[in-house]
Amino acid sequence: MKFFKYKEDRLPIAIIFTFFIVDLIYYFNVDNILYLCLWTVLGIVVKGITAAWNHNHQHCNTFKHPILNRLLEIVFGMHTGICGYTWVLHHNIGHHANFLDQSKDESHWMNSKGETMIRLRYSFEIFITSYYRCFIVGLKHPKMLKKFITMVSITAGIMLALTYYRPIPALIILWIPATLSLLMTADSTYWHHSGLDTKDQFAASRNSLSSICFNKLTGNFGYHTAHHYKGGLHWTKLPVLHDKIKHKIPEECYLPPTPFFATLDSGIRLYRSLLSLPQLKIPHKVKLER
């Protein structure tokens, strides 16, 4: 029996579930605050990147069976602070349908004066109001709102129960990373559209394709114009779609990788260069005849 819709999702989901299991191991067994904090610091980047896979999943569900999708969304919610159907309401409906109209876009980058918000304001505004905006959008989509409230209640209920059982590990392993991940996710979306005030859908998004690892680690998050052109398309199909429409995308809609991914790229290039170096051959010792 096949569980995944696309086989390419197996590895990233396996990694995310493995990380979640390690989280639980730390939560149940570690009391040392230093060790708990160390694991949280090491894992926050992984949880931030997990938000991209949560995003991809909410556009195109990972599993064929609904119950598996809902279980995955609980893990996503505990990792990223973004519960099931949050992306659907806030992003799929509130943003994708309105990203060309800043007066309606739930991820709007333009302030009331028609100016581009500074990044800090944008990030914290999306971070603080995200669940409220989901509720407002959901009022026009009551069936989706009911699913959203159900998934938020289940995820929050599990986290609160874990907090009651072991407060300090729950705070450090669950709540702090989820909160930071939500903030990081809000911040990471700023470059997607900010300042691109146009009605041309091919000129309203920015893409990042030059990084060695960005699109591999985020499920082709850098093919953003193609993603908006066909939002329900599985992430593996975005490069092909991009090739079909790239002649319509202006040059200014391409960005280099962010400093974090540029640093990762540099590390990969260094590693590859070291592997390509010729190995030094150490001559065998020659026995001297007496």
N, C-alpha and C positions, 0 to 999 in steps of 0.2 A: 504493500500500500504506500502510495506517495503522499507525503505530508506537505512538502513545499511546492508552491506553484512554479518556482524557478530554482534550479539546482544551485545557482550562484549565491543564493541567500544562506546556504548551509553553513559555510565557514564563518561569516560575520556573526550569525545568530549563535553558533556554537561558542565563539569567543565571548560574546556578551553574556550568555548563560553561565559560562565558566567563571567569568568575573563576578557575576551575581552570587554564585555558590561560594566563592572565596570571601565575598562580603559577609555572607551569613556565617561562615566559619569564624571570621574575625569577630563578628557581633556576638556569637554564642560563647566563644572561648577565650577572648583576649580582654583583660581588664586594665592592662598598662596603657595609660593615656598616651604616652609617647609613641608606642607601637600603633595604636589606633590612628593617631594623627599622621604618622608616617605613611600608613597604608592609604589614608584619605588623600594625602598630597600626591602620592604616586598614582592614584587612580582617577584623580579629577579630570585629567586630560582624556582618558579613555571614556569617562562618562559624558564629557562634553561632545566627543566624537559620536558617541552612541545616539545623541540627539538627532544626528543626520540620518541614522538608520531608522529611528522612530519616525522621522518625517517621511522617509521613503515608504515605510510600512503603512502609514496612514493615507498615502496616496494609492498604494497598491498592496493590499494585505499579503503578508508573507505566506501564510498557511492556507490550505484548502478548507480546513475545518474551522468554523467560527470560534469554538471553545479554545482552540490553540492560539488563535489571534488575540482573544481576550486575555489569556494567561500571559502571553508575550507583552501585552500592553501594561499589565501590572508590573512586570519587571522593568519595562521602559519607564513607567511612571516613577518607580522607586529610584531608578538610576538618574533620571534627567529632570524630575520635577514636572514633567509634561505627561499628564495622564491620558488614558484612552479617550479618543474623540476630541481632545483639545486642539490638536493640529487640524482636524476636520473642520471644526467650527471657526476657529480663529484664522487658520491659514488657507485651507482649501476653499471655503466659502467666503470668509471675510476678506481674504487677501487676493487669491487668484482671480476671483470674479471682478475685483475692483482695483487692481494695481495700477491701472491707467487713469484712475480718478481718485485723487488724494482726499477728496471730501468724503469718500466712502471706504477707502482702504483701511482695514483694521491694523495694518502695519505701516501706516502713513509716516513718511519722513518729512513732510512739509508742515510747518506750524500754521497758526491761524493768520499770520501775516503773509503767507505765501512764500516763506523763506525756508531754506533747508535747515533742519534742526542740527545742532551740534551732536556729535556721536553719543556723548555722555547722556544728554537729555533723552535722545531716542531710546537708548538701551534701557535706561531705568523706567521710562514711561511704558514701554512694552512689557518689561519685567513685572512692574507693579500692577498693571491693569489687564494682564493677559487673561486671567480667569473671569474677570468681570466682563471683558469683551466677548468671551465665549458665551457667557450667559445671555448677553444682549443679542448676539447673532442667533443664539438658540431659540429665542422667543419667536422668531419667524420660522423656525424649523423644530417644532415641538417633539417629533419622534427622535430626532438627533439629540435634542436637549436632554431627553429622558435617558438616553444611552450615556451621554456625557456625565450626567449627575450620578448615574449608577456606577460608572467606572471610577470617578473621582471618589465616591463614597467608599467603594471597596478598597481602593489603593490607600486612601487616607486612613481607613479603619485598620488595615494591616499594619501600617506604620505607627499608628497610635498604640496599638496593642503591643508591638515590639518595644515601643518607647516606655510603656508602663512596666514591662517585664525587665528591661535593662536600659534605663534612661541614658546613661553616659555613652555607651557604645552606639545606641540608636542615634543620638545627637550627632556624634562624630562620623559614623559610618553611613547613616541614611540622610538625615535632615540637612546637614551642612553641604554635602556634595550635591544633593538634589537642588538646593536653592542656588548654589553657585552655577550649576549646569544650566538652569533656567536663565540666569543672568547672562551667561556666556552665549547661550543660544540667541537671546534677544540681540546681544551686541554683534554677533557674527552675521546677522542678516542686514546690518546697516549698509554694507557695501553693495548689496544686490541691486538696489534701485535708487538710492539717495541721489538727489540732484538731477535725475533723468525725467524731466517734466515733458512728456510727449504722449501722443496718442498712437504712436507707431509701436506695436508690440515687439518688433524686432530691435528697437532702439531703447527699450525701457528696462532692460536687465543687463547686468554685467556678468561676464564669464571669466573663469580662471582655468586655463587648459595647459599652462606651461610647467606646472609642478610635476615632479616625479611621483609624488605620493598622495597629493591632496585628493584627487578623484578616486584613487584606489581605497583610501581610508574612509571616505565619506559617501561612497556609492554614487560617484559622478555628480556631486553637488555643484561642480564648476560649470556644468552644461546648463546654465540657468535659463537662457533664452529658450532652448529646446524644451526644458521642463515646463515653462509657462505656456509654450505653444501647445503642448499636449500633456497636461498635468497628471493624467492617470497612467501614463506610460511607465513601464518598469524601468528602473535605473539602468539596467544593462543595455537598453535600446536607445538611450539618449545620444551616444556618440554618432550612431548612424543617422538619427534624425537631425542632429546638428550639421552633419555633412551636407544634408539636403537643403538646409536653410541658411548656411553660413554666409552665402553671397549677399544676404539681406541684412546682415548684422554689421553695424559700423565698427571701425577699428577701435574707436574710443570705448567700446563696450567690452574690451578685453583687459584684464588686470593681471599683474604678476602675482605670485603666491603671497600670502600674508607672511609676516616675519616668522611666525612659528613654523609654518610649513616650508618656508625658505631655509630655515635652519635645519629641518629634517632632511631636506634635499641636499644641503651641503654635506651633512653627515653621510648620506648614501653615496654621494659622489666621491668623498674621501675614502670610504670603505671600498668602493669599486676600484679606485685608483691603486689602493694598496694591494688588492687582489691581482691586479694586472702587472705589478712589478715582477721582473724576473727573479726567480729564487736564486740566492747565492749558493753555489756548490762548494761545500767544504771538502778539500782534498783529503784522501785517506792518508794516514800517517805511514810513512815509508820506513821500514825497518832497516837500519844500518847494519851492513855486514861488518863483522870484526876482522 
